[in-house]
Amino acid sequence: MEQPLSMGSGEFLLWEFPLAFWLEQHGYDVTYTSNSDMMSVDEFTRAKIFLSVGHDEYWDLRQYNAALESVQKGVTHLYLSGNSIMGVTPFQKSFDGREKRIISREGVYGGIYGQFDEFFKTDFPARGPKANLLMGAHSVHPPNGGGDWICTLPNHWIFEGTGMKKGERIPGLVGWEFHGDPAAIPGLEIVAQGRALSSGVRPSDWTSTIYPGPRNNFVFNAATIYWSQGLASPPGHVLPFSHWARPHGVDLRVQRITANLLKRGLR
């Protein structure tokens, strides 16, 4: 990802900042954290909603387990992201003994599933549970490309006030990596789906999902790294471009869907 806003910022300015800008613009009470802080369920249960934003690929197993437990405890999760929870990357001590200073890819969540044996050409010493058991959908192969975000369940409450109809598209919102392969979770619904294309690579099917938690909470998966690009364009922001896919910028429908999700999750 060679983007001006990703240089020296850990990609914060590229992915997270548009969402943070929009949240604060609308007065939401937000706490910011990093993956290295989320090793305990107590961190998740400090809030009513947990948000994963942008490109959230690398998770320690302790974070996965804490996240899954927090869903059972009633925390709503919004995965406004793509390629999330893909790499099993334990946090390790630095050479001088400081905790959680080094990460390395030790495995893949779900193992080498689907056609990822075409991508990963080496064995890994570890593996994690399937990420779609938490998020509802997870990374698929080929993992790169883009396309329009296509509504499939317009009567669902997440679309309230958007006026969206079945088959209606939000141009360019899917990419550059995404989620698909929905899990067999009771009550899971596919609210949007389609095909991501990239030049010279066979297409991949993506799915945006939502499923109910046990305490009137829910887990939503937007299935795209580009979701935040539809929320806001802060001063100096530049739209990303990668793997022949580019979002089209702020979209009122993305804003309303996100507001609907937050309103229901904060009840």
C-alpha positions in Angstrom: 0.0 0.0 0.0 2.0 3.0 -1.3 -0.3 5.9 -0.2 0.9 9.3 1.0 -1.2 9.2 4.1 0.1 5.8 5.2 3.7 7.0 5.4 4.8 7.4 9.0 1.4 7.2 10.5 0.9 3.5 10.8 -1.9 4.0 8.3 -4.0 5.9 10.9 -4.5 8.9 8.6 -5.6 6.7 5.7 -8.1 4.4 7.4 -9.0 5.4 11.0 -8.9 9.2 10.8 -12.0 9.7 8.5 -14.1 7.6 10.9 -12.7 9.3 14.0 -13.4 12.7 12.3 -17.0 11.7 11.6 -17.6 10.2 15.1 -16.4 13.3 16.9 -18.1 15.6 14.4 -21.4 14.0 15.5 -20.6 14.0 19.3 -20.2 10.3 19.9 -18.4 9.4 23.2 -15.3 7.6 21.8 -12.3 5.9 23.4 -9.3 5.1 21.2 -7.2 2.0 21.8 -4.7 -0.3 20.0 -4.6 -4.0 19.4 -1.9 -4.4 22.0 -4.2 -3.0 24.7 -7.0 -5.5 23.9 -5.7 -8.6 25.5 -8.5 -8.8 28.2 -12.3 -9.0 28.0 -12.3 -6.2 30.6 -11.0 -3.8 28.0 -13.8 -4.7 25.6 -16.6 -4.4 28.2 -15.6 -0.8 29.1 -17.7 0.2 26.1 -21.0 -0.8 24.6 -19.6 -1.0 21.1 -16.2 -2.2 19.8 -15.1 -0.9 16.3 -12.5 -2.5 14.1 -11.6 0.0 11.4 -9.7 -0.2 8.1 -7.0 -2.8 7.7 -7.1 -4.8 10.9 -5.2 -7.9 9.9 -2.9 -8.8 12.8 -4.4 -10.2 16.1 -2.9 -11.9 19.1 -4.9 -15.0 20.1 -5.6 -13.4 23.4 -7.4 -10.5 21.6 -9.5 -12.9 19.6 -10.6 -14.9 22.7 -11.3 -11.7 24.6 -13.3 -10.3 21.7 -15.4 -13.5 21.3 -16.1 -13.5 25.1 -17.1 -9.8 25.0 -19.8 -10.6 22.4 -21.2 -13.2 24.8 -21.2 -10.5 27.5 -23.3 -8.2 25.4 -20.8 -5.9 23.6 -21.8 -5.0 20.0 -19.0 -5.3 17.4 -18.8 -3.3 14.2 -16.1 -4.6 11.8 -15.9 -1.6 9.5 -12.8 -3.2 8.0 -11.4 -5.8 5.6 -8.8 -8.5 5.8 -9.3 -8.4 9.6 -8.2 -11.1 12.0 -6.2 -12.9 9.4 -2.7 -13.2 10.8 -2.0 -15.0 14.1 0.5 -12.5 15.5 1.4 -12.9 19.2 2.9 -10.0 21.0 6.3 -10.8 22.3 8.8 -9.1 24.6 11.5 -6.8 23.3 15.2 -7.7 23.8 15.2 -5.7 27.1 12.1 -7.4 28.5 9.4 -4.9 27.7 6.0 -6.5 27.1 4.1 -6.5 23.8 6.9 -4.8 21.7 7.3 -7.3 18.8 4.9 -9.2 16.6 5.5 -11.8 13.9 3.1 -13.8 11.8 3.0 -17.3 13.4 -0.1 -18.6 11.6 -3.5 -17.9 10.0 -6.8 -17.7 11.7 -8.7 -20.8 10.4 -5.5 -22.4 9.1 -4.8 -22.4 5.4 -8.4 -22.6 4.3 -10.1 -22.1 1.0 -7.5 -21.5 -1.7 -5.0 -19.7 0.5 -2.6 -22.5 -0.2 -2.0 -20.6 -3.5 -0.9 -17.6 -1.4 0.9 -19.0 1.6 3.8 -21.2 0.4 5.2 -22.1 3.9 4.0 -23.9 6.9 3.3 -21.9 10.1 3.9 -23.0 13.6 0.5 -21.9 14.9 -3.1 -21.5 13.8 -6.1 -19.8 15.3 -9.9 -20.5 15.1 -11.8 -19.2 12.1 -12.2 -15.5 12.1 -15.7 -15.7 10.6 -16.9 -17.4 13.9 -16.4 -14.0 15.5 -16.9 -11.5 12.6 -19.5 -13.4 10.6 -17.3 -13.4 7.5 -13.6 -13.4 6.9 -10.8 -13.0 4.3 -11.2 -15.0 1.1 -8.8 -15.8 -1.8 -8.0 -14.0 -4.0 -7.9 -11.3 -1.2 -7.3 -8.2 -3.4 -9.7 -6.3 -5.7 -12.7 -4.0 -5.5 -16.2 -3.3 -6.6 -19.5 -1.8 -5.6 -21.2 -2.5 -2.3 -24.5 -4.0 -3.3 -27.6 -4.1 -1.1 -29.4 -7.5 -0.8 -31.7 -7.0 2.2 -33.2 -3.5 1.9 -35.9 -4.1 4.5 -33.3 -4.7 7.2 -33.2 -2.0 9.9 -29.6 -1.1 9.0 -31.0 0.5 5.8 -33.6 2.6 7.5 -33.7 6.1 6.1 -31.3 5.3 3.2 -34.0 4.6 0.6 -31.8 1.7 -0.7 -33.4 -0.9 -2.9 -32.3 -4.5 -3.5 -29.5 -4.4 -6.0 -28.7 -0.8 -5.4 -24.9 -0.1 -5.4 -22.6 2.2 -3.4 -19.9 2.7 -6.1 -16.3 1.6 -5.3 -16.9 1.0 -1.6 -15.5 -2.6 -1.6 -11.7 -3.0 -1.6 -8.9 -3.3 -1.6 -9.3 -6.3 0.7 -12.6 -7.7 1.9 -14.5 -10.4 3.7 -16.6 -13.3 2.5 -17.4 -17.0 3.3 -20.1 -16.3 5.9 -20.2 -18.6 9.0 -23.1 -20.8 9.9 -24.0 -18.7 12.9 -27.7 -18.9 14.0 -29.6 -15.7 12.9 -26.8 -14.5 10.6 -28.1 -12.4 7.7 -26.3 -11.3 4.5 -27.2 -7.6 4.0 -25.0 -6.9 1.1 -22.9 -9.1 -1.3 -21.2 -9.1 -4.7 -18.0 -9.8 -6.6 -14.7 -8.0 -6.3 -12.7 -7.7 -9.4 -9.0 -6.8 -10.1 -7.0 -6.7 -13.3 -5.3 -10.0 -14.1 -6.7 -11.8 -11.0 -9.8 -14.0 -10.9 -12.7 -12.5 -9.0 -13.7 -13.1 -5.3 -17.1 -13.1 -3.7 -17.6 -10.8 -0.7 -20.4 -10.7 1.8 -21.5 -8.1 4.4 -23.1 -9.8 7.4 -24.9 -9.2 10.7 -25.8 -11.6 13.4 -27.5 -11.3 16.8 -25.6 -11.6 20.1 -27.1 -13.1 23.3 -27.9 -9.8 25.1 -29.6 -7.7 22.4 -26.2 -6.9 21.0 -25.1 -7.8 17.5 -22.0 -8.2 15.2 -21.9 -6.3 11.9 -19.3 -6.9 9.2 -19.1 -4.2 6.5 -16.7 -6.5 4.6 -14.4 -3.8 3.2 -11.4 -1.7 4.2 -12.8 1.3 2.4 -15.9 1.8 4.6 -14.5 4.8 6.4 -13.9 6.6 3.1 -17.7 6.8 2.7 -18.1 8.6 6.1 -15.9 11.7 5.9 -13.1 13.5 4.1 -11.1 15.4 6.7 -8.9 18.3 5.6 -6.0 17.0 3.6 -7.5 13.6 3.1 -6.6 11.7 -0.1 -8.7 8.7 -1.3 -6.7 5.5 -1.4 -6.1 3.5 -4.6 -4.9 -0.1 -4.6 -5.3 -3.2 -6.7 -7.3 -1.4 -9.3 -9.9 -0.3 -6.8 -10.8 3.1 -5.4 -13.7 4.4 -3.3 -15.7 7.4 -4.5 -15.6 9.3 -1.2 -18.4 10.5 1.2 -21.7 8.9 0.7 -24.9 9.7 2.6 -26.0 6.1 2.6 -22.8 4.9 4.3 -23.3 7.7 6.9 -26.9 6.7 7.6 -26.1 2.9 7.8 -23.3 3.7 10.3 -25.6 6.0 12.3 -28.3 3.2 12.4 -25.8 0.7 13.7 -24.5 3.0 16.4 -28.0 4.0 17.5 -29.1 0.4 17.9 -25.8 -0.7 19.5 -26.0 2.1 22.1 -29.5 1.3 23.4 
